[in-house]
Amino acid sequence: MQKQPVKVIAEIGCNHKGDLHIAKELIRVAAEECGADVAKFQKRCNRDLLSPMQYSTPHPVPANAYGPTYGAHREFLEFDVEQHRELIETCKAHGIAYSTSVWDLTSARQMAALGPQMLKIPSATNQHFDLQDYLCQQFAGEIHVSTGMSTGREIADLVAFYEDRGRAQDLVIYSCTSGYPVAFGDVCLFEIRTLMERYGTRVKGIGFSGHHLGIATDVAALAVGRVMEAEGWGRFTHIERHFTLDRSWKGTDHAASLEPDGLHRLCRDIRHVDQTLAIKREEILPVEQVQRDKLKWVPDRRAQAS
């Protein structure tokens, strides 16, 4: 199996603060300054997703609220279909793929109609099978699903659902711990190994979606995934991290996000380290042969010299 580059997803989500100009700047920076492969947003129909009580209740953390109620807060952060169409065009202009998470059936219908390369199902709704059935039938692109806060049985049912509909070859599932931010001890990178052992050869790919601090963990995730791939357990394909221009901005996701310098370093390190994760193609590499000829003590050579 030929190794394909692991794609880095800049999860912009709602870190644009409801401002389309900021959203477009996040796309530009992710693409041109950081080198990410995908810029990902979120789409919700809040009236469908929230109960009347949830919609009218104040945000649980008032300092992060963009409205007097949780529903008003979510509406403030929401882009409509035409704005998402603008984001798609902005991504094209900057040479980066567009994607969005869809949290409900209405959003799935709206975003599938725009024809992106990939759509994402967040951990919170990975058991919403009416939503996913619609995508299986009406969306031709890749379907990515996170597995945070999910039991092993739920993940097994999820994969079987896509297999039953002939769409497992378009499915990418992500190892994920749902928390913002996640303590290092709760990241549990060997879940990548578990997913690849159980499902890696049954789906298109396995990814890692991280909500931790720093970038060292992502490099370790790459190593775990590539070792499993080398052993024949399918493909490790994506690493996703939340992205913001300023971690001090108001909102729940900024604290677990990378700023531009962090995302730039992540993209750089993933690509550099990925080159190192290989078995020697020959006993003595060309770069070694030069040094061997100069420095290596070889018994036969010593005998010839005497």
C-alpha positions as CSV (number, residue, x, y, z in Angstrom):
1,M,0.0,0.0,0.0
2,Q,1.5,3.3,-1.1
3,K,1.7,5.9,1.7
4,Q,-0.4,9.0,1.1
5,P,0.2,12.3,2.8
6,V,-1.7,12.8,6.0
7,K,-4.0,15.8,5.7
8,V,-4.2,18.5,8.3
9,I,-7.7,19.9,9.0
10,A,-7.9,23.4,10.5
11,E,-11.1,23.2,12.5
12,I,-12.3,26.8,12.5
13,G,-15.7,25.9,13.8
14,C,-17.3,28.9,15.4
15,N,-14.0,30.6,16.2
16,H,-14.9,33.3,13.6
17,K,-17.1,34.9,16.3
18,G,-20.0,35.2,13.8
19,D,-17.9,37.6,11.6
20,L,-17.6,36.5,7.9
21,H,-14.6,38.7,7.4
22,I,-12.8,36.9,10.3
23,A,-13.9,33.5,8.8
24,K,-12.3,34.4,5.5
25,E,-9.1,35.6,7.2
26,L,-8.9,32.3,9.1
27,I,-9.2,30.5,5.8
28,R,-6.4,32.6,4.2
29,V,-4.1,32.2,7.2
30,A,-4.7,28.4,7.5
31,A,-3.9,27.9,3.8
32,E,-1.2,30.4,3.0
33,E,0.6,30.9,6.3
34,C,0.1,27.5,7.9
35,G,-0.1,25.1,5.1
36,A,-3.3,23.3,6.2
37,D,-5.1,21.1,3.8
38,V,-8.7,21.6,4.9
39,A,-10.6,24.5,6.5
40,K,-13.6,23.2,8.4
41,F,-16.6,25.0,9.8
42,Q,-19.8,24.0,11.6
43,K,-23.5,24.2,10.5
44,R,-26.5,24.0,12.8
45,C,-30.2,24.6,12.5
46,N,-30.6,25.6,16.1
47,R,-34.4,25.3,16.2
48,D,-34.1,21.7,15.1
49,L,-31.1,20.9,17.3
50,L,-32.2,22.6,20.6
51,S,-35.4,22.0,22.6
52,P,-37.4,25.1,23.4
53,M,-36.1,25.1,26.9
54,Q,-32.5,24.8,25.7
55,Y,-33.0,27.6,23.2
56,S,-34.4,30.0,25.7
57,T,-32.0,29.2,28.6
58,P,-29.0,31.6,29.2
59,H,-25.6,30.4,28.1
60,P,-24.0,28.3,31.0
61,V,-20.9,30.5,30.8
62,P,-22.0,34.1,30.4
63,A,-18.5,35.4,29.7
64,N,-18.6,33.3,26.4
65,A,-22.1,34.3,25.4
66,Y,-22.9,36.2,22.2
67,G,-26.6,36.6,23.2
68,P,-28.9,36.7,26.2
69,T,-30.0,33.0,25.7
70,Y,-28.2,29.9,24.4
71,G,-30.3,30.0,21.3
72,A,-29.5,33.6,20.6
73,H,-25.8,32.9,21.2
74,R,-25.9,30.0,18.7
75,E,-27.8,32.1,16.1
76,F,-25.2,34.9,16.4
77,L,-22.4,32.4,15.5
78,E,-24.3,30.8,12.6
79,F,-23.6,31.4,8.9
80,D,-26.4,31.0,6.4
81,V,-26.2,28.9,3.2
82,E,-25.1,31.8,1.0
83,Q,-22.4,32.7,3.5
84,H,-21.1,29.1,3.4
85,R,-21.1,29.3,-0.4
86,E,-18.9,32.4,0.0
87,L,-16.6,30.4,2.3
88,I,-16.3,27.6,-0.3
89,E,-15.3,30.2,-2.9
90,T,-12.8,31.7,-0.5
91,C,-11.3,28.2,0.1
92,K,-11.0,27.7,-3.7
93,A,-9.2,31.1,-4.0
94,H,-6.6,30.1,-1.4
95,G,-6.1,26.5,-2.6
96,I,-7.5,24.8,0.5
97,A,-10.4,22.3,0.7
98,Y,-13.6,23.4,2.5
99,S,-15.6,21.2,4.9
100,T,-18.2,21.7,7.6
101,S,-19.7,19.6,10.4
102,V,-23.4,19.2,10.1
103,W,-25.3,18.8,13.4
104,D,-28.8,18.1,12.2
105,L,-30.8,16.9,9.2
106,T,-31.7,20.4,8.0
107,S,-28.0,21.4,8.0
108,A,-27.1,18.2,6.2
109,R,-29.5,18.9,3.4
110,Q,-28.3,22.5,3.0
111,M,-24.6,21.7,3.0
112,A,-24.8,18.5,0.9
113,A,-26.5,20.7,-1.8
114,L,-23.3,22.8,-2.0
115,G,-21.3,19.8,-3.1
116,P,-18.2,20.0,-0.9
117,Q,-15.5,17.2,-1.0
118,M,-16.3,16.1,2.6
119,L,-18.8,16.6,5.4
120,K,-18.3,15.8,9.1
121,I,-20.5,14.3,11.7
122,P,-19.5,15.5,15.1
123,S,-19.2,13.1,18.1
124,A,-22.4,14.5,19.5
125,T,-24.5,13.3,16.6
126,N,-22.8,10.1,15.5
127,Q,-25.8,8.1,16.5
128,H,-28.2,10.3,14.6
129,F,-28.8,7.8,11.8
130,D,-31.6,9.7,10.0
131,L,-29.0,12.4,9.4
132,Q,-26.4,10.0,8.2
133,D,-28.8,8.0,6.1
134,Y,-29.6,11.2,4.2
135,L,-25.9,11.8,3.5
136,C,-25.4,8.2,2.4
137,Q,-28.2,8.6,-0.1
138,Q,-27.8,12.2,-1.2
139,F,-24.2,13.2,-0.7
140,A,-21.4,11.7,-3.0
141,G,-18.4,13.0,-1.1
142,E,-16.5,11.6,1.9
143,I,-18.3,11.4,5.2
144,H,-16.1,11.9,8.3
145,V,-17.3,11.0,11.7
146,S,-15.8,11.6,15.2
147,T,-16.1,8.9,17.9
148,G,-15.7,11.0,21.1
149,M,-18.0,10.1,24.0
150,S,-19.0,6.9,22.2
151,T,-19.1,3.3,23.4
152,G,-17.5,0.5,21.5
153,R,-20.9,-0.8,20.6
154,E,-21.9,2.6,19.2
155,I,-18.8,2.7,17.0
156,A,-19.4,-0.8,15.8
157,D,-23.0,0.0,14.9
158,L,-21.8,3.2,13.2
159,V,-19.4,1.3,10.9
160,A,-22.0,-1.4,10.2
161,F,-24.5,1.3,9.2
162,Y,-22.2,2.6,6.5
163,E,-21.3,-0.9,5.3
164,D,-25.0,-1.8,5.0
165,R,-25.5,1.2,2.7
166,G,-22.4,0.6,0.6
167,R,-20.7,3.8,1.8
168,A,-17.9,2.5,4.1
169,Q,-15.4,3.1,1.3
170,D,-16.2,6.9,1.8
171,L,-16.1,6.8,5.6
172,V,-13.3,8.3,7.7
173,I,-13.7,7.8,11.5
174,Y,-11.7,9.7,14.0
175,S,-10.2,8.8,17.4
176,C,-11.4,11.7,19.7
177,T,-11.8,12.6,23.3
178,S,-14.6,15.1,23.8
179,G,-13.3,17.9,26.1
180,Y,-12.1,21.5,25.7
181,P,-9.2,21.3,26.4
182,V,-8.4,17.6,27.1
183,A,-5.8,16.6,29.7
184,F,-2.9,14.6,28.2
185,G,-3.8,11.6,30.2
186,D,-7.3,11.5,28.6
187,V,-6.1,11.8,25.0
188,C,-5.6,8.0,24.8
189,L,-3.7,7.7,21.5
190,F,-3.8,4.0,21.5
191,E,-7.5,4.3,20.6
192,I,-6.1,5.0,17.1
193,R,-4.6,1.5,17.2
194,T,-7.9,0.1,18.4
195,L,-9.9,1.7,15.6
196,M,-7.4,0.6,12.9
197,E,-7.4,-3.0,14.2
198,R,-11.2,-3.2,14.2
199,Y,-12.1,-1.0,11.3
200,G,-9.1,0.2,9.3
201,T,-9.5,-2.2,6.5
202,R,-13.3,-1.7,6.4
203,V,-13.4,2.1,6.0
204,K,-11.6,4.6,3.8
205,G,-9.4,5.9,6.6
206,I,-8.8,6.6,10.3
207,G,-8.1,10.0,11.6
208,F,-7.3,11.8,14.9
209,S,-9.2,14.8,16.2
210,G,-7.4,16.5,19.1
211,H,-8.6,19.0,21.7
212,H,-5.4,19.0,23.7
213,L,-2.7,21.6,24.2
214,G,0.4,21.9,22.1
215,I,1.4,19.9,19.0
216,A,3.6,17.1,20.3
217,T,0.6,14.8,20.8
218,D,-0.3,15.1,17.1
219,V,3.1,14.0,16.0
220,A,2.7,11.0,18.3
221,A,-0.7,10.3,16.8
222,L,0.9,10.3,13.4
223,A,3.5,7.8,14.5
224,V,0.8,5.5,16.0
225,G,-1.3,5.7,12.8
226,R,1.6,5.1,10.5
227,V,2.9,2.1,12.4
228,M,-0.6,0.5,12.1
229,E,-0.8,1.4,8.5
230,A,2.6,-0.2,7.8
231,E,1.4,-3.4,9.5
232,G,-1.6,-3.5,7.1
233,W,-4.4,-2.1,9.2
234,G,-5.8,0.3,6.6
235,R,-4.9,4.0,6.2
236,F,-4.3,6.8,8.6
237,T,-5.5,9.8,6.8
238,H,-6.3,13.0,8.8
239,I,-5.3,15.1,11.8
240,E,-7.8,17.7,12.9
241,R,-7.1,20.6,15.3
242,H,-9.2,23.6,16.3
243,F,-7.8,26.9,14.9
244,T,-8.1,30.5,15.9
245,L,-6.4,33.8,15.4
246,D,-6.3,34.6,19.1
247,R,-6.7,32.1,22.0
248,S,-7.8,34.9,24.3
249,W,-11.0,35.7,22.2
250,K,-14.4,35.1,23.7
251,G,-15.8,31.6,23.1
252,T,-15.6,28.0,24.4
253,D,-13.2,26.6,21.7
254,H,-10.4,29.1,21.6
255,A,-8.6,27.7,24.7
256,A,-8.2,24.3,23.0
257,S,-7.3,25.8,19.6
258,L,-4.0,26.5,17.9
259,E,-3.0,30.0,16.9
260,P,-1.3,30.6,13.5
261,D,2.2,29.9,14.7
262,G,1.1,26.7,16.3
263,L,-0.8,25.4,13.3
264,H,2.2,26.3,11.0
265,R,4.5,24.3,13.3
266,L,2.0,21.4,13.3
267,C,1.8,21.3,9.5
268,R,5.5,21.5,9.2
269,D,6.2,18.9,11.8
270,I,3.6,16.4,10.5
271,R,5.1,16.5,7.1
272,H,8.7,16.4,8.2
273,V,8.2,13.6,10.8
274,D,6.1,11.6,8.3
275,Q,9.2,11.4,6.0
276,T,11.1,9.7,8.9
277,L,8.5,7.0,9.5
278,A,9.9,4.5,7.0
279,I,11.9,1.3,6.9
280,K,15.3,1.5,5.2
281,R,14.9,0.9,1.5
282,E,18.4,-0.6,1.3
283,E,21.1,-1.7,3.9
284,I,23.4,1.3,3.1
285,L,21.7,4.5,2.1
286,P,23.4,6.7,-0.5
287,V,23.9,9.4,2.2
288,E,25.6,6.7,4.4
289,Q,27.8,5.3,1.6
290,V,29.8,8.6,1.4
291,Q,30.5,8.4,5.1
292,R,31.2,4.7,5.0
293,D,33.8,5.2,2.3
294,K,35.6,7.8,4.5
295,L,35.1,6.5,8.0
296,K,34.0,2.9,8.3
297,W,36.5,0.4,9.7
298,V,36.0,-2.7,7.6
299,P,38.3,-5.7,8.2
300,D,38.7,-6.5,4.5
301,R,39.8,-3.0,3.7
302,R,42.4,-3.1,6.5
303,A,43.8,-6.4,5.2
304,Q,44.1,-5.0,1.7
305,A,45.9,-1.9,3.0
306,S,48.5,-4.1,4.8
